[in-house]
Amino acid sequence: MKIGVIGGGAWGTALAQVAARGEQPVLLWAREAEVVESVNAIHENLAFLPGVPLSPAIRATGDLGELASMDALLVVAPAQHLGSVLAQTPVGSTPLVLCAKGIEAGTKRLVYDVAHELHPQAPIAVLSGPTFAREVAEGKPTAVTLACEDDELRARLSERLAGPAFRTYGSSDVIGAEIGGAVKNVLAIACGVVEGAGLGQNARASLIARGFAEMTRFGLARGARAETLAGLSGLGDLVLTCSSTASRNFSLGYGLGQGQSAAALMADRRTVAEGAFTAPVLREAAADAGVDMPVTEAVCALLEGTPVSAVIEAMLSRPLREEAL
């Protein structure tokens, strides 16, 4: 199975490294000319994953047309740009493995819906889980959810991508795998705020637990399965991104917690903190579904400029209630 990867950032490059195991050829599309040049010339992505030697079996290109000969495409373009990239990609009936996490601003569509509307003939899978790109590229042990409604395709993709240090767990719950990956980005911002504001480990643990309750409420309302949300693509990814400054979303929250403005923090980033775009869309989608998501609302308030102290006071003064989803 010839694999193409759409997106030359850190995560796309790491997945190309996974797919190139055993020197199997992989084609990596990148928008940035400097990424194409460095991957092909010195087998390293100097812009987004410096210091990680890449397999010589990875070839980079800036031409989406070259992907037409691939047997499967790993789509790693950020959620807010995925539609425009896929609209220019020759897909046809080639299977798409969606590896971006988020909800499209304006339309409130999950990434699956965006891809399916653009390429209705293409079978679609979702790959999601607790994954820091550098660790994956370095071959450190990682486990992910690979969700696909087609059992045969899921098995073929799993066999092609899985390796000694990259373990895939199959699921047919595409919606659950998507929602876990999207919501955890918003919750990671909240946990970063807790760290940046010096609120302590008790507060962060409480926030992760109540954030997971939000994720589960929203996921169930959208048709996800509870066991998927409690698995790698939900709770697993949530714990990872809420616990480390290596997470872009956590780092954004950390800056907000220290009193920096969202505009200044976002302007200084080459990579995307997807949760900042997902939060307001998630708030609207939750309201549409009649789902209460106070942590998400708090993150939106912070991104819109409400002082940290005011947001914390509002959260802590919420009416007492029974612990339940």
C-alpha positions, 0 to 999 in steps of 0.5 A: 500500500503506497502511502501519501501524507498531506501536511508537512508539519511536525505531525505529518512528518512523524506519520510519514516516518511511521509509514516509511518503516522498513524503507517503504516509500512514502510521499509527503506533501508540504506547502512550504518549499523549505520543508520540501527542500530539507526533507529531500536534501538532508532527510530532516524537517528543519522547520517543524521537526529539527534534530530528527533524522528521517527515513530516506524512503520519505520523498517530499513534494509541493505538488498535490497532483503527485498524490494521485498515484497513492493507495491511501492518503493520511490527511494532516492539514490543520482542521481550518485549512483541510477543506481548501487543501482537499478541494485541490487534491486528486482523491477519487476513491482513494481512502483518506485517513484523517489525522487532524483534530478540530471542528471547522469554524463557521460550519461546525462540521467535523473533519469527517464531514468536510472530507466526505462532502468534498470526496463522497467516493473516498472511504474515510478513517480517523487516526487519533490518540495521545501523540506528541509528534517528536516522540512518534518520529523518534520511535518511542512507544505510542498507541492510537485509535484507528477508526473506520466503519469498513472492517476490511479497510480498517484491518489493511490500514492497521497492518500497514501503519502498525509497528513495534513501537506504534500500536493501533487499536481498531474501532468503528466509531468514527464520530467518537474518535473525532470528537475526543481529538477536537474537544481535548484541544480546548480542555488543554488550553484550560489546563495550561491556564491553571498551570500558568496562573499557579492554581496547583495540581489539585485544580488541574486534576479536577479540571481534567475530570470535569473536562472529560465529563464535558467531552462525554456529554457532547460526544454522546449527544453527537452519537459517539460511544462512551467507550471510545471517549474513554479510550485512547482518542478521548481520555488518553489524548486528554491526559497527554495534552493537559499535562505537558508544555510540549502541547501547543494548546497547553502552552497557549493556555499557560500564556493566558494564565500568566496574563498574556493576550490571546492575540499576542500569543497566537501571532507568535506561533508558526504552528497552530494551537487548534483549540483556539479555533475550536473553542468558539465553534464547540461552544455553539455546537454544544448550545445547539445540542443542549449540552452544558460545557462550562470549561469550554465557555471559560476558555472562550471568555479567556480567548475573548479577553476576559481577565483570568481572575474573573474567569476563575471566580466565575468558575468557582462560584458556579452552583453546587451540584451532584457529580454526574455527566 
